[in-house]
Amino acid sequence: MSSAIPITRLDQTASELRSFASKCGDGAQVRRLLAIALVLDGRSRAEAAEQNGMDRQTLSDWVHRYNAAGVEGLKSRLPPGAAPLLNGEQKAELRELVVKGPDPEKDKVIRWRCVDLQEEIARRFSVRVHESTVGKWLRRFRLTRLQPRPCHPKTDLAAQETFKKLRRFDEECSSRHRRRYTDRGLVPG
């Protein structure tokens, strides 16, 4: 049977490790800190590992990481995940394409849908993605599905403003009229 790996990093005491553990948000890192604090207090490796829900070998692995990198070495690491399908330039180009909107004659659509963008991505970047992936990318670009209400080509903006002003004037007059009745104790009926 081999001997236990000694804790060579002694820049923090067991109580300092416990104090750090009380402020830490990563539950797995807290368990590791508390196990190492127990070892620094003089408890056996088996007892420290058992109290923190791990076996002795796992605790030894964490001691190696603690000796090498300190408290930062006890953090849970996330796996890198799959490589992105589009690089930054391609994503910027895609966002620009969506913001600009489709050309009805060239793209044969009047507005972009995820299915249409899926085909455009395959054509431009030679990447096949699912329709839901396109939707996720659009949300990351902070683009919304909401579209402005279409404006009729013969809309008279000056007439709309005049109508709004007249309506405000009517509302002011009717509120004055109501106030006059209520001030006299009369209620319009």
PLY file of the C-alpha trace (Angstrom):
ply
format ascii 1.0
element vertex 189
property float x
property float y
property float z
element edge 188
property int vertex1
property int vertex2
end_header
0.00 0.00 0.00
1.40 3.39 -0.99
1.65 6.34 1.38
-0.70 9.31 1.20
0.29 12.25 -0.95
1.32 15.10 1.34
-0.31 18.50 1.05
2.64 20.70 0.10
0.72 23.95 -0.33
0.49 25.36 3.18
-0.26 29.01 2.35
-3.80 28.62 3.73
-4.87 27.04 6.99
-7.78 24.68 7.47
-9.93 27.46 8.94
-9.16 29.72 5.95
-10.21 26.92 3.60
-13.46 26.48 5.54
-14.06 30.24 5.42
-13.55 30.24 1.65
-15.86 27.21 1.34
-18.63 29.07 3.18
-18.53 31.82 0.53
-18.15 29.53 -2.48
-21.11 28.84 -4.79
-19.78 25.64 -6.36
-20.95 22.71 -4.20
-18.36 20.30 -5.55
-15.54 22.75 -4.82
-16.90 23.19 -1.28
-16.72 19.41 -0.69
-13.14 19.32 -1.94
-12.12 22.29 0.22
-13.68 20.75 3.32
-11.99 17.39 2.69
-8.58 19.05 2.39
-9.30 21.12 5.50
-10.01 17.90 7.44
-6.70 16.45 6.25
-4.89 19.63 7.33
-6.57 19.24 10.74
-4.93 15.83 11.08
-7.83 13.52 10.19
-7.12 10.41 8.14
-7.58 10.52 4.36
-10.20 7.78 4.51
-12.24 9.64 7.13
-11.98 12.99 5.30
-13.00 11.39 2.01
-15.91 9.51 3.56
-17.28 12.60 5.30
-17.28 14.49 1.99
-18.79 11.79 -0.19
-15.73 10.59 -2.10
-13.22 7.76 -1.90
-9.57 8.03 -0.89
-8.26 7.90 -4.45
-10.50 10.77 -5.51
-9.28 12.81 -2.55
-5.69 12.06 -3.57
-6.41 13.35 -7.08
-7.81 16.57 -5.59
-4.76 16.93 -3.35
-2.59 16.81 -6.49
-4.67 19.58 -8.06
-4.65 21.61 -4.83
-0.85 21.32 -4.57
-0.47 22.46 -8.19
-3.02 25.29 -8.41
-4.36 25.99 -4.92
-8.02 26.76 -4.33
-8.51 27.59 -8.04
-7.46 24.02 -8.91
-10.43 22.64 -6.96
-13.04 24.36 -9.16
-15.23 22.21 -11.34
-14.14 22.43 -14.94
-16.60 22.44 -17.79
-15.77 20.35 -20.82
-14.99 22.42 -23.92
-17.94 21.07 -25.90
-18.25 20.78 -29.64
-16.50 23.21 -31.95
-18.80 26.00 -33.18
-20.29 25.38 -36.61
-19.81 29.01 -37.70
-16.88 31.23 -36.82
-17.25 34.84 -35.65
-17.05 36.34 -39.15
-19.69 33.96 -40.48
-22.01 34.69 -37.57
-21.56 38.43 -38.12
-22.36 37.92 -41.81
-25.45 35.90 -40.91
-26.65 38.59 -38.50
-26.11 41.26 -41.14
-28.05 39.16 -43.66
-31.00 38.79 -41.28
-31.05 42.48 -40.32
-30.87 43.57 -43.96
-33.74 41.25 -44.89
-34.22 39.08 -47.95
-34.28 40.26 -51.55
-37.67 38.99 -52.80
-36.43 38.47 -56.36
-33.16 36.75 -55.50
-34.13 34.86 -52.32
-37.76 34.13 -53.37
-39.06 35.02 -49.88
-40.44 38.27 -48.45
-39.24 37.66 -44.87
-36.73 35.31 -43.29
-37.99 32.21 -41.55
-35.70 29.75 -39.79
-36.25 27.23 -42.61
-35.23 29.79 -45.22
-32.17 30.80 -43.20
-31.27 27.13 -42.78
-31.10 26.76 -46.56
-29.18 30.03 -46.93
-26.62 28.93 -44.32
-26.14 25.63 -46.14
-25.68 27.48 -49.44
-23.32 30.19 -48.15
-21.28 28.38 -45.50
-21.67 24.68 -46.51
-22.96 23.88 -43.01
-26.10 21.89 -42.32
-27.88 22.88 -39.09
-31.27 22.15 -37.64
-34.00 24.74 -37.81
-34.01 25.10 -34.01
-30.27 25.87 -34.09
-30.98 28.78 -36.42
-33.56 30.03 -33.92
-31.04 29.78 -31.07
-28.51 31.76 -33.06
-31.09 34.47 -33.77
-31.87 34.73 -30.05
-28.14 35.04 -29.29
-27.99 37.84 -31.85
-30.80 39.47 -29.82
-33.07 39.54 -32.84
-36.79 39.28 -32.27
-39.57 37.76 -34.32
-41.59 40.92 -33.98
-41.88 42.93 -37.15
-43.09 46.47 -37.61
-46.62 46.84 -38.80
-46.62 47.40 -42.55
-47.40 50.91 -43.73
-49.74 51.45 -46.68
-48.00 53.25 -49.56
-50.76 55.88 -49.77
-50.65 56.76 -46.06
-50.93 60.48 -45.36
-48.76 61.13 -42.29
-49.87 64.78 -42.03
-53.52 63.71 -41.87
-52.69 61.21 -39.13
-51.00 63.91 -37.03
-53.97 66.26 -37.50
-56.33 63.49 -36.41
-54.23 62.83 -33.28
-54.26 66.52 -32.35
-58.05 66.78 -32.81
-58.58 63.66 -30.74
-56.43 65.03 -27.88
-58.40 68.29 -28.06
-61.71 66.40 -27.86
-60.49 64.40 -24.87
-59.40 67.59 -23.08
-62.76 69.23 -23.75
-64.73 66.25 -22.52
-62.62 66.00 -19.35
-63.22 69.75 -18.67
-66.92 69.17 -19.27
-66.96 66.26 -16.82
-65.11 68.31 -14.20
-67.62 71.12 -14.51
-70.51 68.74 -13.79
-68.80 67.09 -10.83
-67.79 70.46 -9.32
-71.48 71.51 -9.25
-72.51 68.18 -7.76
-74.26 67.10 -10.93
-73.49 63.80 -12.58
-73.90 63.55 -16.35
-76.30 60.80 -17.23
0 1
1 2
2 3
3 4
4 5
5 6
6 7
7 8
8 9
9 10
10 11
11 12
12 13
13 14
14 15
15 16
16 17
17 18
18 19
19 20
20 21
21 22
22 23
23 24
24 25
25 26
26 27
27 28
28 29
29 30
30 31
31 32
32 33
33 34
34 35
35 36
36 37
37 38
38 39
39 40
40 41
41 42
42 43
43 44
44 45
45 46
46 47
47 48
48 49
49 50
50 51
51 52
52 53
53 54
54 55
55 56
56 57
57 58
58 59
59 60
60 61
61 62
62 63
63 64
64 65
65 66
66 67
67 68
68 69
69 70
70 71
71 72
72 73
73 74
74 75
75 76
76 77
77 78
78 79
79 80
80 81
81 82
82 83
83 84
84 85
85 86
86 87
87 88
88 89
89 90
90 91
91 92
92 93
93 94
94 95
95 96
96 97
97 98
98 99
99 100
100 101
101 102
102 103
103 104
104 105
105 106
106 107
107 108
108 109
109 110
110 111
111 112
112 113
113 114
114 115
115 116
116 117
117 118
118 119
119 120
120 121
121 122
122 123
123 124
124 125
125 126
126 127
127 128
128 129
129 130
130 131
131 132
132 133
133 134
134 135
135 136
136 137
137 138
138 139
139 140
140 141
141 142
142 143
143 144
144 145
145 146
146 147
147 148
148 149
149 150
150 151
151 152
152 153
153 154
154 155
155 156
156 157
157 158
158 159
159 160
160 161
161 162
162 163
163 164
164 165
165 166
166 167
167 168
168 169
169 170
170 171
171 172
172 173
173 174
174 175
175 176
176 177
177 178
178 179
179 180
180 181
181 182
182 183
183 184
184 185
185 186
186 187
187 188
